[in-house]
Amino acid sequence: MDFLSRLARGISPYTAGEQLNDKRYVKLNTNENPYPPSPAAERVLREFDASRLRLYPAPNADGLREAIAHAEGVAAENVFCGNGSDEVLALCFPAFFDGDGDGACFADVTYSFYEVFARFFGIPFATVPLRDRFYLDLSAMRSAKCRGYFIANPNAPTGVGIPLRETEAFVASVPDKIVVMDEAYMDFFGQSCVPLVKKYPNLLVVKTFSKSYSLAGMRCGYAIGDRDLIAGLFRMKDCFNSYPVDALCQAVCAAAIGDAEYHERAVALVEEERERLRGELLALGFTVPESKANFLFASHPERGGGEIYARLKEEGVLVRHWEKDFLRDFCRITVGTPEQDDVLIEKLKKILS
Ligand SMILES: *Cc1c(COP(=O)(O)O)cnc(C)c1O
């Protein structure tokens, strides 16, 4: 007797990057921020009254939603919080798509969780190939038959960003379709579609505390959009988990998003280091598309991505590699501190010599 469902037997789950958190590795494989979270967030964490954990947290994370709304320039009714933006993205599938309707559309090379979620929720989907290897083909996406889109901007794992002007034109051109804009890395691009949600009721922007706020271990993400879209997400949350964001997480994330000054400085350090590291990689002969995220997507004309990944791992540096289609030529390298990146460069020089 096989007790597993057809779904559980058949689905290919998302594969997260290796979490080898021992000190032996310079860890540049899962796009974590190399800098600590805001001191304001750290203080809340240190001073948190453990007796509060006796009680359930605010089910809709109201205090945190207020803090996010304030920082993002919207109303709290336009904000939804989840246990990581992965959970928010997951809930978008049952909230906005039907199993027997026109499905979701996304790029063939993008955040691979979209396809896993679509299969998990039984939502049909169509993929659109990137153009010129690295670029989202918005005009091809526009004419795809679908009910809505998932767009990672900047895209993963290429790091390529679409300027606001183009994303707005796209959203405006598909008024009957929902556009879920996954802005996990947008802070490193210094812009956002959030101000557009007032103008476009078909736009939902999803953001996370994991990358630019250095809080990947806290698990919190959020969506900003028209109140009807947000209400749909709340309906789905309350069918699945009433308390997805724990009390400590709500308090810490509210403090982090309130410390705009620290956030800006940490983001600027990563952006500056990204440009330096890209220069070093180009000098070593790598092909590296311009990145607007906190990682670089690099291939070398003489060495396969798998070989570079494996040799770096032997040398104590972890990067990300996929054994799939054109991705196999590349490694995705998270921007670290200058010291971490110097180790990477030194090891790459050794490997290439
Ligand atoms: C990291 C990432 C997320 C999700 O991060 P959470 O830690 O679940 O908030 C979402 N989308 C993309 C494209 C990402 O790279």
The ligand as an SDF file (V2000), in Angstrom:
LIG
                    3D

 15 15  0  0  0  0  0  0  0  0999 V2000
   14.8810   34.7590   -2.1920 C   0  0  0  0  0  0  0  0  0  0  0  0
   13.7300   34.9140   -3.1140 C   0  0  0  0  0  0  0  0  0  0  0  0
   12.4070   34.9310   -2.6640 C   0  0  0  0  0  0  0  0  0  0  0  0
   11.9230   34.4990   -1.3340 C   0  0  0  0  0  0  0  0  0  0  0  0
   12.4910   34.7160   -0.2710 O   0  0  0  0  0  0  0  0  0  0  0  0
   11.8300   34.4830    1.1560 P   0  0  0  0  0  0  0  0  0  0  0  0
   13.0450   34.2170    1.9570 O   0  0  0  0  0  0  0  0  0  0  0  0
   10.8780   33.3430    1.1150 O   0  0  0  0  0  0  0  0  0  0  0  0
   11.1630   35.7620    1.4760 O   0  0  0  0  0  0  0  0  0  0  0  0
   11.3940   35.1880   -3.5640 C   0  0  0  0  0  0  0  0  0  0  0  0
   11.6430   35.4160   -4.8500 N   0  0  0  0  0  0  0  0  0  0  0  0
   12.8940   35.3910   -5.3340 C   0  0  0  0  0  0  0  0  0  0  0  0
   13.1030   35.6480   -6.7730 C   0  0  0  0  0  0  0  0  0  0  0  0
   13.9670   35.1290   -4.4800 C   0  0  0  0  0  0  0  0  0  0  0  0
   15.1950   35.0400   -4.9760 O   0  0  0  0  0  0  0  0  0  0  0  0
  1  2  1  0
  2  3  1  0
  2 14  2  0
  3  4  1  0
  3 10  2  0
  4  5  1  0
  5  6  1  0
  6  7  2  0
  6  8  1  0
  6  9  1  0
 10 11  1  0
 11 12  2  0
 12 13  1  0
 12 14  1  0
 14 15  1  0
M  END
$$$$
